[in-house]
Each structure stands twice: as structure tokens, then as C-alpha cells.
């Protein structure tokens, strides 16, 4: 049996969230989606609020994942402990609120979702994700395994994809907000894309007003980043998985405008 997974790129700002709420269910119907994972860590620009997390789940996300801005909005703290459908990177300090792995019911049986944080170019040093994933996989007893790897470096994401090829159903990268042109099925059967992009303003620099980002690179004094105005798009990937093997048979990058 085929099992179709939609991975949605980082939601940026209130306009990105509104676009997700307006379009996610129709996108799921169009692609025949059975399970949907949304990265929501920039909906509040830096972090995700409790109400925004609940809005994403109400809009059709089965699981919401986070990243290096997990704790940027402190209203999320209690929800991280209480809501099984909200994940933060597993390899953050273990005393922090929340969980990084969840196993969820689906029409094809249990689906495991893992959220990990890369180390290259990040502001702080999470535990080694390449070692942590080995510990996680030892404890999982399901064929359907999905990984949102929130990381800066393309090489780090590719290394994770190749290391897990044939061992998990799909690996996709988030965090850099620009979709890469390598959505494919790796040689041993794992669906992969280095970065699935973002959900937010199209005329922007990673969702931010272009003039603010340009000012930063010029070395000017800058203000707090604001989401760019204008039309939005939803970027992500659809992975078709064979439930008998847990491996991916087709991977397709998508963009909805």
C-alpha cells in the first residue's frame, strides 16, 4: 500500500501561517496526503507561540516540528511538555521541555517522526545528531520513519541522508528556507531533499523584508527583523512510501502560490 507524506517548509510570520491555514487542507486533498509534518519554528519570526502551534494542528498538520528557535517564544514552553504532536529537536539539552521523537497512528500503522538539529553554523552546540539518531533508531519498532533535520550546512544534511539511506522512509532538511533542487529517492530507498524551503512571503529574503537583510550585509545598524509584505507561497515535498518495506518510491518537491 502507498502512504503519502507531505513535509512543509518553515512557516514564516503571521502571513505564512495564514497562507498555511488557508491552503493546507486543499493541498493535502490534491496530493492524496495521508500524513503531514509542518516545520513551524519561525511563525512568530523567532520561535512559535502556543496559539500558533494549535492553529497549525487545526489547519491539518499531524505533527509540528521546531528548530534552533524553539524557545524564542516562551508561550510554547508548557505546550511542549503537554502536546504529543509538537516536537522540538531531540538533541537539545535533555532537561529542556518537550520531546524530539513521536510515534503516531495512521491508516498504515505507526509512523515515527524525529526532529534533530544540526551543529554546523548554529549558535550553540547541541549533542551530535549523528550519534543521537543511532540511539533513537534502536528504540523504534516501526517501518515508517520520518526525519526533519533542521540544519544550516548542506553537507551536514547530505551526510545524514546518506547515513540513513535504506534505514528510514524519508529525510528532509529545514532551516535555510530556500528549496534545493535535489528532491529524490536515494539509492537504497530513502526519500530525501536537502532543504524543502519555506511557507511565507515570496518577495523576501528568507521571509524577511529585503531591505533589512541587505542592511545587515552592508554592515548598517539594523532593526528587529520583520516579515516581508505581499503574496505568500507554500513549499515542501511529497514522499510516497511503500508500507510493506517502509521505503520511498517517489519524491516530489512542491510549491503552492
SEZAKE-125940 format. One record per residue (C-alpha): x, z, y. Coordinates in steps of 0.02 Angstrom, whole numbers, plus 32768, in hexadecimal, padded with zeros to 4 digits. Example, Ala and Ser with C-alpha at 12.3 -4.5 7.8 and 13.67 -1.06 7.14 Angstrom:
826781867F1F;82AC81657FCB;
This chain:
800080008000;803A7FD980B0;80498066812E;805E803581E4;80B780A7825E;80B98095831B;814A80E4837A;812C80EC8437;81BD80F584B2;81D88183852F;813F819F859D;817781A88654;811181FC86DC;8057820F86F6;803E81538701;8092813B8658;802381C0860D;7F8681718657;7FBA80C88611;7FD481178566;7F29816C856C;7ED480CA859E;7F28805A851D;7F6780B98486;7EC980B3841C;7EB17FF98438;7F687FD8840D;7F53803A836C;7EB97FD4833E;7F0E7F2F8366;7FA57F5382F7;7F457FB1826F;7FA8804F828C;7F9A80DF8210;800E815A8266;805181678319;80E581C58362;80F781CF8420;8192820D847C;814D826D8510;81E282C3855D;81DC82728609;8122827B862D;8143830586AD;81DC82A286E5;824B832C86A1;81F583718608;8142837485CB;80B883EC85FF;804284408584;7FAC83E085C6;8009833A85BC;8038835C8506;7F82837D84DC;7F4E82DF853A;7FC5827784CF;7F7E82BD842F;7ECD82A1846D;7EFD81ED849A;7F2B81C683E6;7FDB820583C6;7FEB8258831C;808F82AB8350;80E682C083F8;81A482CB83F9;821A83078482;82D3830084B0;835783458525;82D2837185A8;826B83D7852D;826F8473859A;8265841C8642;81B084558657;819A8508861E;80DE84FA8604;810984A8855D;815E85438514;80C8859784C2;808784F08482;812C84CB842B;8113856383BB;8058854F83A2;803E8494838F;807B844582ED;806683968336;80E783B183BF;819F83A3838E;823F83C883ED;82EC839583AF;831683F38310;83CD8408833E;83B0846E83DC;83DB852783D1;837185748346;8335860683B1;82DC858F8429;821F8575841A;81DA84EC83AD;820584888312;825E83E582F3;820F83AD8250;8159839D821D;80FF835C8183;8054831381A5;7FC182D5813E;7F98821B813F;7F36819F80D9;7FD8817B807A;80038232805A;807E82A280B5;80E582588143;818082B28182;81B1829E8239;825C82D88275;829782E8832A;835482EF8348;83C182EE83E4;8463828D83F4;850282D98438;855B824B8492;85408255854E;84C682E68548;84CD837A85C0;84E783FB8538;852284008486;849A84028402;84CA841C834D;850F838382F5;8477831682CC;84D182BC823F;84EA836081E3;843F83A68210;83E2830F81CA;8434832A8121;83F083DC811E;834483A08150;833A831880CC;836883928041;82CA83F58068;825283638076;81E9832A7FE2;8194828F8027;81B981D58023;817C81B380D4;81FF81F3814E;820C81C58207;829581F18282;829081EE8341;834981F98371;83508223842A;83FF81EE845A;8464819A84E5;84E781358488;84B58098842A;854580B483B2;850481628386;8456811F8364;8499808F82FA;850581068297;846D81718270;840980D8823D;848E809981C6;84AE8146817D;83F581598155;83D680A5811C;837280AA807A;835881668089;82CD816D810B;823F80F9813C;826C80DB81F3;82E881118278;82CD80EA8330;8329811A83CC;82E08161846C;832881A38511;837481098564;82CB80BB858F;830580068579;82CE7FAF84D7;835C7F658471;83517EBB841B;83787EFC836C;82D17F308323;82E67F08826B;82E97F4681B9;83977F7C8185;83E17F3A80E3;83A97FCD8076;82F97FD580BB;82F380478153;8298800A81EE;830580198287;83107FFD8344;839B804583B1;8323806A8440;826880488444;825A804E8502;81DF80AF856E;812A80BC85A4;812480BB8661;813C80548700;817C7FA486E0;81CF7F8A878B;8243801E877E;82EC805B8745;82C380BD86A7;821B80E886F5;82668124879A;825280D78847;82E08056884E;831B808D88FB;8339813E88BC;83A381058829;8404808B8896;842881168913;846F8182888A;84E580FA884D;851C80D98901;854B81908913;84C681B88995;846A825B89A6;83D0824C8937;8327829E8929;82CE82D7888C;82A482408822;81F481FB8830;819A818387BC;819180D287FF;80E780908836;80947FF687EF;805D7FB08746;8096800186A5;80BD7FC685F5;80C38018854A;815D7FF184E2;817D8022842F;818C7FE5837D;811C7FCC82E6;81657FF0823B;810C7FB5819D;81388025810A;811C800F8050;80D080B48016;810E809A7F64;81C5809C7F9A;81BD80ED8046;8224805C8089;82007FE78119;81CE7F3280FB;81B77EFA81B1;81EC7F38825D;81A77EF282FF;81CD7F2183B3;81337F208424;810B7F2684DD;805C7F388525;80417F1285DE;
